[in-house]
């Protein structure tokens, strides 16, 4: 038995009762099961009960719940009905679920848990009518007239209140809801479609639709096979406009404040209880197949209710569904019919969905004789575009009456990407039949990108060869960017950041952070016609996303809808917001202040984590977020001196990058002495092991963070040159980098380069010896259309240096691509229909192949935040 213990508690400005549920074992028996086995139990007190059935020693069970009201002194003669649930009124209609028509009367029977005065209402989006009924012997009956006000459905609701003098009964209120469907016969139009049952392809057919005179009619003709794949049903406007609607009236009472175990129910919950949701298959669209699809437009039926349509039947074999809908004022209707399309010889060409360059396939052509006469026919295969026929192109096939025959051909695809056609022509029975199918030749490998960059001294000429030799010509695209800014030397990293395709908070901030300082270059690198990326917009969009992911304690989550604060992401975003405000962007205090308060609160805890470094060493340190938070709080003018002093006194709790951050925090706070004493003499002796979660630390990210902090407080420090060279070399040499590594590395080097760039160099861009552009200042970018070739020369003049960056993309003509792992391993395996792994790379045509894709980590440790 489920019992409740109720206590009076204060909630807000008022008192209410709250109950806690407790399960009490009333009886336990072991039964031997056989034919006619039964079990009985008589509740001795009212309340919630649950019976559980399970096998001995089993960990699972099945159960059924019920409520026992008891007689409560009324005697068994008063227990007219069994009631389903506590506080529930059952409402039964004399017509069951069948619809009522206007001007009829609905007889409604109510089954209640107790006697009393009951309010009965008829509701739609408002209360249409109401009645009071006395419930005696737990039952009542009411006749309700049905009118057009109740279309398309109306809800009968009941609220029964127990008389106050019946104090023994624990229930005080009961609710009930019932949907009542209503129809108006005058608003439904009968629609009929008259068409031939069997027709030939490539013919014109007249279809007659009969409806109400003066009604408006449309006709659709669609391949029924396609409709069946997607479970498409013929549109029915009558059922759409007069379909069941949800109840839009909410009912409330105060009883849950006093008796929590009797939960108040909102009337609107009953609005969609019996609506069914069918799962649909969304087929992959085959563009090479021309689906039969015709829509007539709107036509008005004549005085006899007739509308005629001409339908052109294309090359097709199968069944066409004819669907007609009609309307007139507030009346609607629909109808459907089918029409079979079959020629004397039906051609079915079996082709794969697509081909890859160099593929060779067998093409079976099935010829179906739909007549009662035998015939000998000639089948010929023709191709165009990059497809060739291997062997003979013509075959003779004998067709018995109402039977099939087959011709087999072979075709090969040239090493190009294009859409080709396969045409089968059949001569026989005194006629000529044909079937034409489009098939695409698509690449065997995916899109690939190549990049390159370099420096050109003023007065020199630099040859640039953009690598596109292995790409299919129709897939090639490339661009060249030339700039005086040294930042372009790391253009690949910036390109990756600002185009990163995912959107967690860390990635969003990493994409926007560099654009605070290098927006002009970002725009040039991403400019594609009128769709130029705007750095200011990107920064403002990042600020907007940060707002959306802030939770009540001021912290940020990684993704929308997550309830878990992420410390590193919060301090990282706070740093970004402070720099954005400094750069002139609007950052509200209502956003920033709670984030700063969160960082302050987190510093109150003296936490430690396991820190892995120098390949196989580890020790306990303060989380990386601690020194970063102290640095960011100092930037915000809220230096946390007690926490700073604690970690100054315990330097072993800090990794090497944390010491740079803490020393910078002291410098910002005006304590130059502590800055000097805390600052390491060099960023050496400690190389962290990359972590894919938590604070995402790595050797490159850590040195980038330290370099950024040092540039903030002491831009002339002698360590900066050495650290910048370390970061630069790693950015250039490593193929796979995290967004944290790219962001902090780029920020640090970009600040150094921007401050040092004093170049006045100009250049001419030549392709094939012809000047196509001049770079007189700022930045220049050219795409494939502007360059008109990939054999490029950059001829420079003036003083200083120019920097260039190129990117090419395309699809390999040979299908080759570079395979490598970085933190994650993705592997593909092939299996047959029985789950047996296939070790080869060659498969037979029409074999069923199951592809398994596995994702593994390629090192010891956990992988977090994988989407």
N, C-alpha and C positions, 0 to 999 in steps of 0.2 A: 504494500500500500504506500502511495506517495502522500506523506503528511506535510503540513506546513506549520512552522512556528513563527508567529507574527509579533513584531515589535513596533512601538511607536517611535519614530525618528524625526528629527527636524531636517527639512529639505528646503533650502532657500529661506523664504520668509514665512513658511507654513509648516505644519506637522502632517505627517502621513504615515500610514502603516506599510511596513515592508516585511515580506515573508521569505523564509528560507525553506527550501524543499529538503525533506529527509525520507529516505526509503526504509520501510519497515517490513521485514519478512513475516508474512502471515502464516504460510504453510508451505512445506516442501515434501513431495512424494516421489517415489520411484515406481513407475508403471511398466508392466509387460504389455507390449503392443501386439494386438491381433485384430481380427475382423470384429468390428463393432465396438472397439475400445472407446471408452469415454472417461471424462473426468468432470466432476462437479464441485463447485465451491459456492457457499452462501455467505455473502458479506454481512457482517453483523453491525456495521456502522457505515454511514454514507462517506463518500470520498472517491478519490482517484485510485484505480487499481490497475495492475499490469500482470498478466500471466505470461510466464516464460517457459518454453519447451526446448530441451536440449538433450543430447545423448550423454550418458555418463562419462565424466572426465573430459568432455569437450570444452573448447575455449570460446565457442560461439553459440548463439541461441537465436530462436525466433520468438517474437512476442506480439501480443495484442493488448491494447489498453481499453478500459471502459470506465464509466462513472456509475456508481451505485447511489441512487437517491434514497432508497428505503421507502417505507410507507409513511413515516412521520405522523403516525396516529390517524391517517385517513382511511386505513383499511384497504384490503386488496381490491375491493370493488372500484376504488377510485383510480387505480393504476391502469388507465385505459390504454396508454401507449408506452412503449419503450423509447427513451430519448437518447440520442447518440452521444452528445457531449455536454459538459457542464456549461450552463448558461446559454444553451442553444435552442432556438425554436425551429423545428422542422416545418417547412412550408411545402405542401403538395398541391399540384394543379390537377383538375379533373381531366385535362387532355394530355397530361404528362409533358413530354418535350415537343409535342406537335404544336405548330403555330396556331394562333387565334386570328380570326379575321375581324375586321372592323364591323361594329354593330352586333357582335356576339357578346355573351356574358361568360366570364371565367368564374368558376366555382373553386374557391381556395380553402383548403383545410389546414389548420395550424395545430401542431403537436407540441405541447409546452411542458416544461419540468415542474410547473406549479400553476395554481390558479391566480387570477388577478386581472387587472385592467390593462389592456393591450392597445397600443397605438399602431395602426396599419396605414402605411403611406404607399402611394404609387409615384415613383421618381424616375426622371430621365436626367436632364441637366438642371432640373428644378423639381420641386414638389408639385405634381399634377393634381393630386387629391389626397385626402386623408380621412380615416375612419377610426372610431373607437369601438372596441369589441370586448365583451366580458368573456374570460376564459373560465370554463367550468369543467371539472373532471379532466383537467389538463388538455382540453381540446376546444376548438372553436372553428366556425365555418363562416365564410363571407362571400357574397356574390358581387363581382366587380364588372361593370359595363366597360366594353372595349371600344375605343374611338380612334380617329386619325391622330389625335394628340399623343397616342402611345406608340406611333410608328418610329423606328422599325422594331423597337423593343422597349419594354418598361420593366422596372424593378419593383417587386412587391417587398416591402421591408416591414418587419415587425419588431416592436420594442415592448417587452412585457416587464412590468414592475411588480414585485411581490408586495402584497399589503403589509403594512407595518405591524399588524397584530400577530402575524405568523412569525414568531421569534425563533422557533426551533430550526427552521430551514436555513442552511448556510448561504444559499443563493439569494441575491437581492434583485438581480436584473438578468434578463435573457434577451438575445438578439437573434433575428433570422432574416435571410435575404434570399430571394428567388427571382431569376430572370424569366420574363414572359415574352415570347416572340410574337410579333404582330405583323400581319400582312394585309394589303388592300388589293383585292383581285383586279380592280380597275386600273391599277398602276403597272401591271405586268403585260407586256406585249408578246404575243405568240409569233415566233419567227421560224419560217421554213425555207430551206434551200433546195432548189430543183436543179440537178445537174446530171450529166451522163455518168454512169458508173465506171465505164472503161473508155479511155481515149488514147491517142497516139501522142508521142512527144513531138515538139516543134509544130504544134497546131494551135489554132485560136478557138477557144471554147466560150460559148455564151452561157452565163450562169444567171438564173432567175431567183430573186429573193422576195418572199411574200411576208408582209408585215401589216401594220395598221395603215389605212389610207392617210397620206400626208405626213407620215413619219419619216425621219431621216435615217438612212441606212448606210453602213460601210461593209465591205467584204474583204476578207483576207484569205489568201491561199498559200500554204506553207507545207514544206516537206514534213510529213507526219513522223518520219523516223527521227528527225532532229527534235521535234516537239516531245517525243517520247523519251529521248535521252535526258532531257532536262525536266521531265514530268510537267510540261507546260499544259495548262488547262485552258480551254476556250474562254476568252473574257466574257464575263457575265455582269453587265453594268447594273442590272436589277439587284443582284446579290451584293454588289459592291456598295451602291448608294443606300440600300436598305439592310446592310449587314448589322450584326449585333454591335452595339456601342457600349462602352464602359459606363458604369454609373458615375456621375459627376457630382453627386451630393454626398457630403461627408456628415456622418453622425457622431456625436460625442456625448459622453456622460461623465459624471464625477465619481462614479463608483470605484474605478481603479485606484483613486487616491486613498480610499478607505479599505478596500479589499483587493490587494494586488493580485491574488490568485484568480480573480475574475477579470480578465483583460478586456479592455474596451476594443471594439472592432470598428474600423472605418468602413462605411458602406461601399466605398470605391473598390475594396478588395474583391468584391464579388463580380466585377464587371467582365472578367475574361477567363473564368474558370474552365469553360469547356471548349475553348478555341484550340484547334490542333495546329501544330507547326510541323510541316513535312520537311524532311531533309532532302535537299536537291543536289543533284550532281551538276557541277559546272564543267561542261566538256571543254577541252582545249580547242579553240577555234582553228579550223584548218582552212587557211586562206586559199589554198589551191583548189578547194571544192566550192563551187558556186551553188549556194543553197537556194532552193526554190523559195522565193519570198515575194508575195504580191500584196499590195494594199490599194484599194480602189479610190480612196478619198470618200467624201460624203456625197451621197445622192439622195434625192427626195422621192419617196414612193408615190405612184400616181393615185388616182381616185379609187382604183381597185386594190391598192396596197402592194403594187408590184414595182420592183426596181430591177433593171437588167444590167449586167456587167460583162465585158469581154476580157478574158484572161488568156494571155499568151503563155502556153506551156513550153518551157525550154527543153534542152537536152536533159532528159531525166528518165529514170525508171524507178517506180515505186508508188507509194500512196501519198496523195495530197489531201491535207485536211482543209476544208472550206469552213470558214468561221465568219458569221455575220452578226452584227449588233445593230440595234435600232433604238431610237428614242423619240419621244414626242411629249414636250412639256415635262411633267414629273413622272412619266411612264417610260419603262425601259424593258428591253428584251434581248435575247440572244439565241442563236441556233447554230448547229454544225452539221456537216455531212462529209463524206469522203469520196474521192475520185481516184481510180487506179490508172496509172500511166504505164503502158507497156507496148513496145514495138514488136513486130514479128520476130526480130532478132534483138535481144537485149545484150549489150556489151558491158562487161564488168572488168575493168583493168586494175590489177592488184599492184599498187606501187607503194613504196615506203613513204612515210610522212615527209621525209626530206632526204637529200643525199649530201655527202661531203665530197670535196674535190678528189678525184681519182677513184671514187667508189665504182664498183661493177656489180650490177644486180640482175637477177632473173625476173622477168616480167611475165607472169601468167595472165592470159586473157581468156576469161570464161565467156562463152557464147551460148545464150539460152534461146532455144526455139520455143516460142509461145504458141505455135500453130499446131494443127493436127496433121501436118504433112511433113515428110522427111525432106531434107535439102542438103546440098553440098555448097559451102560458101568459101570465099577467099578472104583471108584476114591479112592486112598490111599495116606495119608499124612505121610511123614517121615521127621524127623529133626535130626540134629547132634549138637554137642557142647552144650552150656548151654541153650538149648531150649527143652521143653517137651510138648507132646500133652496131652491135658485134654480130657477125654472121648474117644469115638471110633475113630479109625484111618482109617476106610474104610466105604465108602458109595456107594450105587447103585443109578445111575441117568438115567432116561429115556430121550432120545433125539429124538425129532421129526425131520423130514427132514428140513434142512436149518434153524435150530432154536437153541435155547440155553437152557441149564439146569444149575443147581447150586448145589454144595455140600458145606457144612459149617462145619468148624472145629474150635477148640480153642487151643491156645498154651500159655505157660507161660515161662517167662525168669528167669533163676537162678540169684542170686545176685553176678554176676561176669561180667567183661567186656571182650568181645570177639566178633569174627565174626562167625556167625552160618549160616547154610543152611536149607532151607525149600524145600523139593522135593515132587512134586505131580506126581504120576504114575497113568495112566489111561489105563485099559485093555478093548478092545472092537473092533468090526469090524474086528476081526482076527489079530489085531495089538496091539502093546504096545506103548503108547505115554508118554512122561514125560516133566516136566518143573521144573527147579531148580533155586532158587533165594537165593542170599546171603543177609543177613540182619545183621547189626551191633547192638550190645547191648552196649550202651554208658551210661556214668554216668548221674545221675539226677542232680548233682550239679557240680560247676566249681572247678578248681584247688585252693587249699588252702595252706597256708604256716604257719608253727609254728616255733618259735625261742626260744632260751634260752641261758643264759650265766652265768658265775660265776667265783669265785676266789678259787684257791687251794694253801694253804700254803705249803712251802717246808717241806717234811717229812710226809705229810698227804696223804690219799687216798680219792678220790672223785668219787662217783658213778654218772654216767650220763645216764639218761633214755631218749632217743629221742622218743617223742610221735608220734607213727604211728598206733596206735591200731584201729582207726576208718577208716583208709585209705584202699582202695582196693589194694591188694598186688601188682598187675601189674602196679599201678600208683605211687608207693612210690619211692621217692628219698630223700637222706639226706646227710649231710656232717658235719664234726666236725673240728673246727680250734682251735689250742692251741698255745699260744704265751706268751713270757715274757712281752710283751708290755701291760701296763694297758689300752691302747686304746681299746683293744679287749672287755673290759667290756661294751663298747657301740657299739659293733660290729653290732647290728641290725640297728642302725642309719646310720652307714657307709655303710652297705650293701644296704640300701634303697637309699641312695644318689647316689652311683656310678652306680646303676642299674635303675635310674629313667627313665621311658620310654618316656618322652616328651622332647621337645627341645627348649623352649623359652629361652631367654638370661639369665634370672635369674636362671632358672633350670640348664642351661649349666654351669654357673659359680659355682653354689652350688655343682655340681657334681665334678668339677675339683679342687676347692679350697683346700679341705682336702688332695688331692693327691699330692699337693706340698710338704707336710711334711710327709705323711704316705704312700708313694707309694709302699714300700715293703710289707706292710700289705695289702694294697688294692689288689695287685697282688695275694697274697696268698689266700685271701677270694674269689676271682673271678676265680681262676685257675680251668679249666676244660679240662684236657688233654692238647693238643697242642694249644687250643684256649684261651690262657691266656690273660687277659686284661693287658695292659701295661700302667702304670700310666703316664710315660713321654709322650706317644702317646696321652693319654686322655687330658693332659694339653695343648699340642700343638694343638690338634683338637679344644679345647675351644678357644684358641687364634685365630685360623682361623675363627671360627664362629663369634667371636667378630668383626673381620675385615669386614665380610660380612654384618654386621648389623649397621655399622657406617654411619651416614648421614652427610650432608655437614657441619653442624655446630659443628661436633665433637661428638655429642651425639649418643647414641645407641637406637635402637628400640627393642621391645620385640620379634617380629617375622620377618621373611624374608618378604620383600615387604611392610612393614608398613612405613608410613611416619611420625609417631608421636614419638618424642624423649621421653624417659622415664628416669627421673632424677635419681631415686634411682638405677635403673639398671646400669646407666652410672657410678655413683660413686662406686657402688659395683664392677663392672668390672674393673674400674681403680685401686681400691685397689688390686684386684686379679693380674692385670698385673704388678703392682709394686712389689708384693711379688714374682711373677713368675720370674721377672728380677733378683731379689735378689737371687733366688734359682738357677740361671744359665741359664734360658731359654731366648731365643732371643725375645725381644719385641722392635720393631722399634719405633723410635721417631715420625715417620710420623703417627703412630697409637696413641701413648700415648699423644703427645703434644696437638692435637686438643681436646682430652677428658679433659685434665687439663684446657685448655682454656675455654671450655664450663662450667666447674664447677666454674671457676673464674667469668665468665659473669653472671651465675645464682645468685651468691651471691650479685650482685649489687642490686637486687630487695629485698625489705624488705617485704617478703610475710608472711602470717599467714594461719594456717589451724585450723579446729576444732579437738581437741585432746580429746579422750574418755578414761577414766581411772577410777579405783576403782568402777567398775560396772556401776554406774549411774552418775558419775561426768564428766564434760567437761569444757574446756577452750580453748582460742586461744593461739597457740604457733607457733613458726617458724617451717616450715616443718622439719621432721626428717632428710631430705637430707642436711639441712644446717650444723649442727655440724659434720655430717659424711664427708661432702665435706671439711670442714676446717681441719679435722683430716687427710684426704687423701692428701690434698694439702701440709700439713706439712710433711707428709711422703715423698712426692716427692721433698722436698726442696723448695717449693713455698708457704711458710706460708703467709696467707692473714691477716696480722696484723690489718688493719683497721676494717675488718669484725669481727675478733676475739674480738677486743676491744669493738665493738658495743654490741655484745651479752654478753660480760663480764659485761658491764654496765647495761644490761637488762636481768638478769638471769631468770626472770619469763617467758621469751619467750622460754625457753628451758625445755624439759622434763628431767627426771632424767638421762636417758642414754645420752642425749645431753650434760649434764654438765660433765659427765665422758669424752666424746669425746673432748669437748672444752678444758678441763684441760690437756688432753693428747697432744692436739695440741700445747699448750703453752710449755709443757715439751719438746717436740721435737724441738720447736723453741728456746729452751735454757732459757726460762723464768720460773725458778723453783718457784719463788715467786707466780706468777699467777697460776701455776699448783696447788700449795698447797692451795691457797685461793679458787679456783674454785672447787676442788675435794670434792664431798659430803663425809660425814663421814661414810655413809653406804647406801647400795642400798635397802632402805626401804621407806615406806610411800606412794608409788605410784606404782600401778599395772595397766598397760595399758590393754585395751580391744582389743582382737585380731581383726585385720582387714585383709580381704582377698585381698585387692587391695592397690594401692598407694605405700607405702613403706613396706607393709606387716608387720607392727609392732605387737608385742605381748609381754606379760610379760617375757616369756622365751627368745625370740629373743633379747629384749632390754637388759636384763642382760648379755646375751652372748656377745653382741656388747660391752657393758661396760667392761666386764671381759677381752675381747681381747685387748681393748685399754689400760687397766691398766697393763696387762702383757707386752705390748710393751714398756712402759716407766718406770714401777716400779715393776718388777717381785717379789720383796720381800715385797710388801705392805701387811699389816696385813689383809686387807679386802679380799684378794684373796681366802683364805681358805674358808671363809664363803660363798662367791659368788659361788665358785666352787661346794660346797655342794648343794646349791640351784639348780644350773643348772643340776648337776648330778642326783639329785632326780627327777626332772621334766622329764629329758630324759628317765629315767627308768620307771616312773610311768604312763606316758601318752602314750596312744595307737596310737593316730593320731597326727602327727606333720607336720608343713609346712617345705619346704626345707630350708627356712631362719632359722627356729628354729634349725633344725638338723645341718645345716652348721656352724652357729656361735657357737652353743653349743659344737659341736664336735671339732671345731678349738681351742676353749679356753681350754677345758679339755684335748685335745690331747697334747697341748703344755705343760701343767702342768705335765701330766703323763710321757711324753717323757723325760722331764728334771729330773724327780724324779726316773725313773726306773733304778735300779742298781741290778736287780735280776740275780742270777747265777743258778737258779733252773733248774733241768732236770726232765724228766718224762718218764715213760713207759705207752703206751696205750694198755690196755687189753680188749679183747672182749671174754666173756665166759671163763674167766680165762686164756686165751692164749694171750701172748704178740704179737701184730701185728706191733708195731712201737715204736721208741724211739725218744724223743725230747731232743736233746743235746744242742740246742741253736737256736736262731732265732725263726722261725715260722714253724708250721707243719699243714698240712691240709689233711684230708682223706675223700673220698667220700663213697658211698654205697658199691662200689666194693672193696675198700680197707678195710673198717670196717667189712663187712660181718656179721653185726648184730647191734642192737641198744641198747644192754645192755652193757654199757661201764664203765670201771674203769680207772681213771687217777692216777697213783702211782708216787709221786714226791720225789725228793731228793735235797740236796744242801741248798742254802740260798735264801731267798726272796719268791716270789710268782709266780705262773703261772695263766694265764687267759684263759678261754675257751669260745667258742661261737658255738652253733649248730643251724642248720636250717633244717627243714623237710618239704617236700611238697608232696601232694597227693590229691586224690579225695575221698571224703567220701563215704563209702559203704552204709551208711544209708540215704544219701542225706542231712544230717544236716549241717548247717553252721551258723556262728555267724552273726546276723543282728544288725547293729548299724549305727548311723548317726554322722557325724562330719562336721559341717558347711553346708553341703549339704544333702538334703533328696532325695533319688531316690525311686520311688514307681511304682509298676507294677499293672495294672488292666486288667481284661478280659471282653470282650464284645462279644455279638453275632453279626450275620450279619446285624442286624437292629440297632446296636449301643446301645442296652440295656446292662447295666452292669451285669455281672454274679458274684454272691457273693460267690458261692462255689468254691471248688478246684478240683472237679471231673467233667469230661467231657465225653460225649458219643463219641464213635468211629465215625469218618467221619463228626463230627460237624465242622463248620467253626468258628474258634475262632480268634477274633481281639485282639491284645495285645497293650495296651497303656502304654507308659513309661513317667513318669513325673519327672522333675528335679526342686526342690524347695530349697530356702535358709531356714535354720533352726534357724535364729536369725534375729533381726532387723538390717538393713544395706544393702549395695549393695554388690553384688558378681561380681568381675571383673576378667578378664583374664581367662575365662573358655573356654576351647577348646573341 
